[in-house]
Every structure is written in structure tokens, then in C-alpha cells.
Amino acid sequence: MKHHLTSLFVIAASASAAFAYPTIEFLPPGFLLTDLSTGGAAGCGNVTGDGTYETFRWTSDDGVERLGRSTVDTIGVGGGSPDISHDGTRISASMLSSDNMLTLGVWDAADGWTDCIPPLPPTGTVIDQAYGSARGLSGDGSTVTGYYYSNWAGPVRATGCTWSQSTGIVPLPGNPGVNCRVNASNFDGTIVGGWEDHGGPWWPTVWRNGVKTNINDGNGGGGGQVWDLSYDGSILVGSEYQESIMTRAATIWTWNGSAYVMNNLGTLSGTVFNSGQCYLSAVSNDGSIAVGSNIYTLNPGGARAGIVWTPSGGLMNATDYIANIGLASQVPSNMEIREMSSVSPDGTAITGIGLLTDTFQFQSFVIRLAAPPCTGDADRNRLVNFADITSVLANFGSSGLPYMQGDADGNASVNFADVTSVLAQFDAQCP
């Protein structure tokens, strides 16, 4: 049974234009968004307001659709993070298995939920009524990432893994006897990232075509992890221990053709030395915007703030960023923005989570920074006409990112299908 809750309202920074950007839209309190599809057309997250942590799917038009199979209210365990495919049709999450365990799962509109476990993979086992947990989903929706519990090489541990319909659970290479988790994937599941335990600190780790590389700076300390990857896996975001401030700092790694080059971005001013931390949890396909959170101190109840990073603006407190784009007056005065939780793959929308200080409820919001991609619009001018045919021909045979110049259908390559896409939408004006 589907339950729908409509979003509260949408406000444009300027009411003078029908489609003025940026805009901000608030979900009902207690529905926390964790991921967005291309253009922010759809999202997913957890229902926290009633304590179930049930997975939901959201669209601006239809509101919230609860997807069932929650675990916290049924078996008392939970974990993981819901993620959505770029086209918005598939969602991964930790969910209640067919035999009443916490497991990795994937949902789609046609088939509902599919258990990734059972069956148990070789060496797989159960801890606290859990097989494992889902943490990420490839952009094409084919590959779930996370971990499962195994007794490989000694004591039971969390083993980083991927899952697809064709392969089932695939354990990824890791050091024997230590915990490991896979947080995220690139578009096609060939590159994934997360962390591996090294006797205490977690080391940020990436697997390229199944080959593991620890990408920390080798200085030890408090460790870190990879939280998200760009479309092709050339850009990773997360956190890594920054020795100069003895703190886990927001970090970007960029592939140079043979290795990942690390760039520590630091923390927000006021972060307690050797106590707080800062991390980026989501990045756009092209690396032009990333978001996350800054924890000023790890003491219980310590202050924290959402963060936004761009190449031109650097690392910013989300409250300042929102003021800079003209939306500060639209944020409730009783809301503290605690985290910026996701970026749409194309970078046109971001989500955040705020704490309502009078009710102590959490509330999500979506900021639309620019118009979403429009099928058929090969030159990105919001019109579909002969100029788009010209753009396709000028870029014919190229490949790269979805909706690049000439890519009318958003499949990251320019070919005859794009001509068909333009003709099918000819004379259309994008919303």
C-alpha cells in the first residue's frame, strides 16, 4: 500500500519569473532525504519521525511514497543509507529480508524489493539478526554496495562487498580479519569506494575493477573514508586525517591517470583541534559541487553545520552558501542546518537536513540551483530546434558525461540516437 505526503511548499528566490532559480522546497518533518536522481526529479531517504527508519521514495509532484520492509520497528536493528539510481527508478537500502533479518536490498517500481541476501554467500554469517547493510548504489542501478558479515580468515567481521542480479554478493579484496565497508559506486559499478580498518583508524579505500588501493596519506592518525564518487570514478570525496590540525578534514581525491591525488580542504573555522571533523558525503558527476557536514566537536550534543564546496567558493558553511544564493529569508528562523546530504548527479539540485530547534524534529529540503537537463536539448539552451541537430553533428562520436554538448538523450555519448531524440522532441520548449 502506498502512502503519500505532499511537500510543504516551493519558494523561488525571485517571484517575478515562472521558473526562477534557485528555489527551495521543504519536505514534511521526519522524512530525511539521503540521495537524489538526475535533475532532482526523485529522491530517497529514511522516515525518522516515527522511529521506523523506513525507506521512502520522493518526487516533488507526488510527495513521499513509503516503501515498507523497515527493520528498526520490527526486529530492533538498522543501519545503512538509501540511495537512488540516476534515472530515479531503483533504490538500494538496508531492509527486512524475507526471513526477517537486516539485509541489503534493492527496490524498483515493477518488482518491489529484492533481497541481496539470502542466500548467504560462502563464509557469510549472521550477527544480531543481521546479514549486512546497504550503503550505496551505482548510477545505473545495477550494483549495490555495502558489507556483509563473514567469518573469512578468523573472527567474524564486516566484509566490503558489491551485489548485482547477475553476480550475487561479491566480496572485495581486503586485509584478513579486519572490518571493511563499501560506501558508494561510480555509474557502472566498476569503481567503488569506502574504508578499511587498520588497527583502529579507518583508511579511505578505493577498488578499481576489483583492485584495492588505500588512498590515505600514510601518516596514520584518525583515518577517514571515501563517501562518494563522480560519474566515472575520477573524483572521490570524503575525509582524511590532516596531520597539521590533527583532525579528519574534508577531502577530494582526483585521478591523474595512474593514482589518486589527495587535496585536504580542512574544516570550518571554530572546529575544535583534535576533536571535531569535517567530511564531504556527495559530489556531482563533474566534481563542480560537493556537500557534507562539519562537526565542531565530537562531544555529545556538540554543534555541527552543513557544508557546501565549489571550486570558486571553496569550503563554506551551508548557511552562508544559502545566503549567497539569495535563499536565506526562505529558511525558517528556527532551523539549524546540520548537514547537506546529497547532490543530484548533474549538480542542479542539492539537499540538506535542518534541526527545528523548537520541536527538535529534523526536516529535509531541496535546493534547485538551475534548470534540470531536458531530453532533446543537445546544446543546453532550453529549446529543441535545428541548433540541436548542429550540436549533435559537431560533437558526433564523443563520449564523457551525461548531457554534455551534443548528448540529447543523456547517455554520455553522442551518436545517431541523439538525432532521434532531438527529432522526437522537436520544437519543444523545456520547462
FENLIN-V701642 format. One record per backbone hydrogen bond with DSSP energy under -1.0 kcal/mol. NH is the residue of the N-H (numbers start at 1). CO is the residue of the C=O. Records with the same first field share a line. If there is no record, write none. Layout:
NH = CO ; CO
//
This chain:
8 = 26
11 = 24
13 = 22
20 = 17
23 = 368
24 = 11
25 = 366
26 = 9
27 = 364
30 = 362
31 = 28
32 = 46
34 = 44
35 = 44
37 = 42
38 = 86
40 = 37
41 = 38
43 = 58
44 = 35
45 = 56
46 = 32
47 = 54
48 = 30
49 = 30
51 = 48
53 = 47
56 = 45
57 = 65
58 = 43
59 = 63
63 = 59
64 = 5
65 = 57
66 = 3
67 = 55
75 = 71
76 = 71
81 = 134
83 = 92
85 = 90
86 = 139
88 = 85
91 = 107
92 = 83
93 = 105
95 = 103
96 = 69
97 = 101
100 = 97
102 = 129
103 = 95
105 = 93
106 = 114
107 = 91
108 = 112
112 = 108
114 = 106
116 = 104
124 = 121
125 = 149
127 = 130
131 = 102
132 = 102
133 = 147
135 = 145
136 = 145
138 = 143
140 = 187
141 = 138
144 = 163
145 = 136
146 = 161
147 = 133
148 = 159
149 = 131
150 = 157
151 = 123
154 = 151
157 = 150
159 = 148
161 = 146
162 = 170
163 = 144
168 = 164
170 = 162
172 = 160
178 = 175
180 = 158
181 = 195
182 = 146
183 = 193
184 = 193
186 = 191
187 = 231
192 = 207
193 = 184
194 = 205
195 = 181
196 = 203
197 = 179
198 = 201
203 = 196
205 = 194
206 = 213
207 = 192
208 = 211
209 = 190
211 = 208
213 = 206
215 = 204
224 = 202
225 = 239
226 = 194
227 = 237
228 = 237
230 = 235
236 = 253
237 = 228
238 = 251
239 = 225
240 = 249
242 = 247
245 = 242
247 = 242
249 = 240
250 = 266
251 = 238
252 = 263
253 = 236
254 = 261
255 = 234
256 = 259
261 = 254
263 = 252
265 = 250
271 = 268
272 = 296
274 = 245
275 = 272
276 = 272
277 = 295
278 = 248
279 = 293
280 = 238
281 = 291
282 = 291
284 = 289
285 = 345
287 = 284
290 = 309
291 = 282
292 = 307
293 = 279
294 = 305
295 = 277
296 = 303
302 = 299
305 = 294
306 = 337
307 = 292
308 = 316
309 = 290
310 = 314
314 = 310
316 = 308
318 = 306
321 = 317
322 = 318
323 = 319
324 = 320
325 = 321
326 = 323
327 = 322
330 = 327
331 = 328
335 = 332
336 = 355
338 = 353
339 = 353
340 = 292
342 = 351
344 = 349
347 = 344
350 = 367
351 = 342
352 = 365
353 = 339
354 = 363
355 = 336
356 = 361
357 = 334
360 = 356
363 = 354
365 = 352
366 = 25
367 = 350
368 = 23
369 = 348
370 = 348
376 = 408
377 = 374
378 = 376
384 = 428
388 = 385
390 = 386
391 = 387
392 = 388
393 = 389
394 = 390
395 = 391
397 = 414
398 = 395
400 = 412
404 = 401
406 = 378
407 = 404
408 = 406
414 = 398
418 = 415
420 = 416
421 = 417
422 = 418
423 = 419
424 = 420
425 = 421
427 = 384
428 = 425
430 = 382
//
